[in-house]
Amino acid sequence: MRAVGLIVEYNPFHNGHAYHLQASKEAANADVVIAVMSGNFLQRGEPALVSKWSRTRMALLNGVDLVFELPYNFATQKAETFANGAVSILDALGCDFLCFGSESGDISSFFQTNDYLAKQQKPYDEHFKRFIDTGVSYPKALSLAFQQLPDSENFLDLTLPNNILGFQYIKAIKQQKSFIKPMTVPRKNADYHDEHFASATIASATSIRKAIFSGAEGHFAIEQLVPVPTKELLTEYYQDFGVFHHWENYWSYLQFRLIHCSPEELKGIYEVEEGLENRLLATALVSESFHEFMLKIKSKRYTWTRLQRLCIHILTNAKKTEMDRNQEKATYLRLLGMTTTGKEYLNKRKTHFSLPLVSKLSSFKHKEINLDIKAARVYSLGVPVTLRHALLMQEYKQPPIFVQ
């Protein structure tokens, strides 16, 4: 069975994702579609709109055959680490292809840029260090360093978010000596960060979430932008748990954590660096909301995304000793859901998987999966107190979702 892999968040699954999924399956002539999906907290440092179980069901009902979780220690990190973890899972699963959306839409430009940067590594690193020392953010320094290289304008535009992720996927495939064949399809209509609808039927997940949080009228406005199963599952989740998750749901817990942390304790949390602990502690006392807190701690050096990820690590108490900044590969395959086709693929291929397959949490012990469990506990705090136990128990008792 030919397998094409997708690296996703589905926050939520929308028409653009449906286009990408179908285009990927056709481009690879694939029999099975495998998604590696972030768990309850995402790469931009946000809680997912609905739980990973609800988003898994969305994926399966919209054409994905197998869904595996991207562990917390990859899902909540910079693009390079995120890509390393996701590619290693697809490789361990025996995927033949990886297909990603990009602004470029031309896979050759990714290979050319990767080869070019490999030859320019020394001057690139020197430019990067120079820009970092001026106080700009990590992604800004990477972009500026690339622009300093000769003829850089003839290569991939690495200022665009999906191009950046795609470039890191190619880099991870090469570094891990994977046999996965990468492919790309162009992004359709909406840009990743668009806050407004780009067309009557295609919009970014960012703009869809913004509409949802605007109230009942906004929820109605997304009907043309998402497949029917997504709309139904969003409605069901809200009926079951009374909320869609966003940062303000967690502000009181973050504030409590910060107020009761000493500077030394905070310095031990992953991504708290360069005296940032003092600024975080002082600002927590005088902020009435998460948004106000973020506006006060934002600076030229630290992007909004980086600071949100840091806040997640504070909430989950993810320590520097637990998180490896340079870790390249995942250590397990946590199955969240499957279709009949996906089950057939598992039955045929699982004896050849290069990592242990986890379908029952109680049967697997590992320090990295403990981070996923902590994340699930924190995520459950985002719903009303009477419903938290029900949401949290999904982490322990929910078997892989099966959709026939």
Buried (B, 14 or more C-beta within 10 A) or exposed (E): BEBBBBBBBBBBBBBBBBBBBBBBBEBBEBBBBBBBBBBBBBBBBBBBBBBBBBBBBBBBBBBBBBBBBBBBBBBBBBBBBBBBBBBBBBBBBBBBBBBBBBBBBEBEBBBBBBEBBEEBEEEBEEBBEEBBEEEBBBBBBBBBBBEBBEEBEEBBBBBBBBBBBBBBBBBBBBEBEBEBBBBBBBBBBBBBEBEEBBEEBBBBBBBBBBBBEEEEEBBEBBEBBBBEBBBBBBEEBBEBBEBBBBBEBBBEBBBEBBEEBEEEBBBBBBBBEEEBBEBBBEBBEEBEEBEEBBEBBEEEBBBBBBBBBBBBBBBBBBBBEBBBEEBBBBBBBBBBBBBEBBBBBBEEBEEEBEBEBBBEBEEEEEEBBEBBBBBBBBBBBBBEEEBBEEBBEBBEEBEBBEBE
